[in-house]
Amino acid sequence: MFNETKPAPPDSILGLTEAFRADSNPAKVNLGVGIYKDEQGATPIMAAVKVAEKHLLETQTTKSYLPIPGSPAYSAVVQKLLFGSDSSVFDRARTCHTPGGTGALRVGGDFIKKLNPNATVWVSTPTWANHKGVFGAAGLNIADYRYYDAATNGLDFSAMKADLENVPAGDIVLLHVCCHNPTGVDLEATGWAELASIAKTKGWIPFFDFAYHGFADGLEQDRAAFTPFIDAGIEFFVANSYSKNFGLYNERTGGLTVVAETADAVDAAFSHVKKTIRTNYSNPSNHGGAIVSTILESAELTQQWETELAEMRVRIHSMRKKLVDGIKNHGIDRDFGYIVEQRGMFSYSGLSDENVQALRDKSIYVVGGGRINVAGLTPSNIDAVCAAVADVL
Ligand code: PMP
C-alpha cells in the first residue's frame, strides 16, 4: 500500500517550526506558530494550572472512562465561562469536552455532515488554514466570504455583510469571535448585532470559533459577541479552545457547544454529537478538563488565573506598540499603526511574501502572507526583529 505513496506536503505553520528547529543560528526567532511566550521567551505552565494539578494528583482516585461528552462538571464551567454565569442560554445549550479547539471543529463538522450533508461552511478570507482542512476532511463544501481589506489593513465590514446576506438558509458561517487568526482584525462590538440580525433573517447558522477568549479586551468584553445571537433565539455552535488562555496546548482541552432553539431540540441534536464522538475517539482524556474545572470551581484559583491571563494580554499589547515604534526608530516612514489596533496573538503585518523570505534568510521565521505571532516577541529579540524588518522593506 505504501510503496507508491508520495509524501504529503508539510503543514504550512508546523512545517515552519521544523525549519526553525533545524536552523543553527543562535539568534533565530520563531514568529510563526501561535504559542504565547513570556518576557524570557518561555511558554511556562500557568501558576493556577500548577496548583490545580497538585490538587488533582493528591485527590484523584480513578482513571476510569469519562462519559462520551466528558465530565458534566467541565461542561458546566465551560458554559459559564463562554456565556457568563447569568446567561439565559443554558437550558438550550449542551457542551462536550473535545481534544482542543481543532477537535471541537471536527466533531462539529462531522455532526453537520450527518444532519445536513449538503451544507456549505463559509469562512472568512483569509482564515486559519486548518479551517478548510478540517471541514473539508468532514466532507463539507467550503466557500469564502470577504473579511480583510488589504488597502486599509482593517475589516471590510460592508463586503462581509453583503456576502453574508447571500448565504443560503441552513448553511454554516464560521465566525472568529475575537483575535481573528491570521489577521488580528476583529469586528467592532456593534457589528455582532448586525450579523445576528442577518443570521436570523437569512436562516444561516453561526459557528463561532473561540480560541482566544480573554486575549482581546477581557473575558467579559470578548464574550459579548454572543449576546445578540442569544437574544435572537437562534441556533449556533461554539468551538472553544483552552490551549492559549489556560496554556494547555498539549493537554488538548476544548469544547463544542451546541445551542438550539429549545431544550428538547438541543437534547436530540446533542445525541448525534455523542454518536459522532463515540465513533471518533469514544470519550475525551481527563487531565486538561479536570484542571480547568478545578480552577473555575475555585474563586481563588479563578482570580489567580484571570490575573495571569490579563498579564499575557497586556504583554502582547505592549509588544505591538514596541514593534511599531521600533520599526519607525529604524528609519521606516511607512505607518504600521494598524498593528496596535489589531487584537490577540497575531498580526497581519503587511509584510509581503518577498519580505517574509528575506526575513527567513536572517533566521526570523514568519508565516507566508506576513502573519506575525506578536506573542513571540520579547525584550531580547524585539530590537533585532525591528532592525531586520526595516532592512528587508
Ligand atoms: N481555531 C483557531 C482560530 C486557532 O487559531 C486555533 C489554534 N491555532 C484553533 C482553532 C485550534 O486550537 P487547538 O490548538 O486547541 O486545537
Residues whose N, C-alpha, C, O or C-beta is under 5 A from the ligand:
A	BS01	PMP	G34 P99 G100 G101 T102 G103 W128 N181 D209 A211 S241 S243 G254
